[in-house]
């Protein structure tokens, strides 16, 4: 066993996050942690890695087992270059190599009595060295860097000069080069393109150690894992489902059907028992109130005694059964989250909402795109794809006026209200409350805004006065979506909208997008989302923007 977790519990004040969580992880097992935003998925990974402490419970890694952790937000790596981080990552391999040389020297000078122990240790060390790719380090480095599409970066370049997506991929590459016995990954696909996600799926499938990961990418969960760890939002316990995400969905649906049937059957049994008790008591009262003739007194008394005895026995039996049920009833299945949020922007009247003419943009010596011409109509559905660093987010920022093009013009029709969802949740003041962050810039009573926010189905009443700082990244994303809904946009620019959103909210959000009356342009590498989104697929590559067949994306 590489990892054993027993009876783990964690609370933040009165808020219970994890309760009596237990599981075991063995080599070659690949487990995906899922559950609603804020349920404790990232907290569990941080506890396993020692970044947080559990209130109760026990976490134990196997002898000499090394964990490796990829957080949801990448560290800054101040003052370090890519090459510095690579050398640090390979430190364990280098130490094994040094130990092998020491053992080789020792074996040349050892007596027969010492040789057996030295050979045994050398065999263990050399196997570990081989498993970590020690005999082919340069090839391994090149493979990982190419697989994550960061081989174009100068290894002497300082991390501070890289984009957020590049830093995230470097962080993942460094962890994979370390090759720990158990990988603990929090949203590893958030900054990966199609090719990199496909490469990572293959890499993890053949990984010699174990993998425990948090992800909202449904296709990635289908291809990369073989167990699901679900953290329940009501009892805060962890339940294990064997198989991939599709198997989990099927098992969960059958489980829900059985739960609803068992609950309904028990409710009917409770009603029947109560009716039986009432009927038996009425029978006793009837026998006691029936008038009798003088010559029938003995028969009446005998009859009453039998009826009362039988009824008393029935009452007792029914009451015992009722008490047993009510002492440990089947809980009522909770209402399935219904995100009632819909976009209510007014339809666009203009036949030309946005027009890009000869747009070009460069950074230093690198050309992102040049001479781009594009017209976006009032009902456009466009999915913008391309490799990381191709300039997709930059194109959005140009449309939003957050950056300026080197050449060309952008025309936006009068009356357009553009709703923009950035790639990563951003709030200028993390110490503001959820309700204040939602109502920012809007006029009205607090109770009115509380009603709207709860009405979306994204938050509950007890979330209203939490600080934004206390929210998980997924909860912050939901707050951004709520603000987007409140703004009533009539055009949407969505940059990786499925990042951080839990699967229950994600499917409702996808449905809301399908009903949106105005143009929608989305950037995404989520293959499941792209298939459901439909519309036209446009590829930004080699500084050019071109339309692509949808089937090419479906099969990615």
Secondary structure, DSSP 8 states (H G I E B T S, - for coil): --EEEEEEEEEETTEEEEEEEEEEE-TT-EEEEE-STTSSHHHHHHHHTTSS--SEEEEEE-TT--EEEE-SS----TT-BHHHHHHHHTHHHHHHHHHHHHHHHHHHH--HHHHHHHHHHHHHHHHHHHHTTGGGHHHHHHHHHHHTT-TTS-TTSBGGGS-HHHHHHHHHHHHHHHT-SEEEEESTTTT--HHHHHHHHHHHHT-SSEEEEE---HHHHHHH-SEEEEE-TTT--EEEEES-HHHHHHHHHHHHHHHHHHHHHHHHHHHHHHHHHHHHHHHHHHHHH----GGGHHHHHHHHHHHHHHHHHHHHHHHHHHHHHHHS----------------------S-SEEEEEEEEEETTEEEEEEEEEEE-TT-EEEEE--TTSSHHHHHHHHTTSS--SEEEEEE-TT--EEEE-SS---S-TTSBHHHHHHTT--S-HHHHHHHHHHTTS--GGGTTSBGGGS-HHHHHHHHHHHHHHTT-SEEEEESTTTT--HHHHHHHHHHHHH--SEEEEE---HHHHHHH-SEEEEEETTEEEEE-HHHHHT-
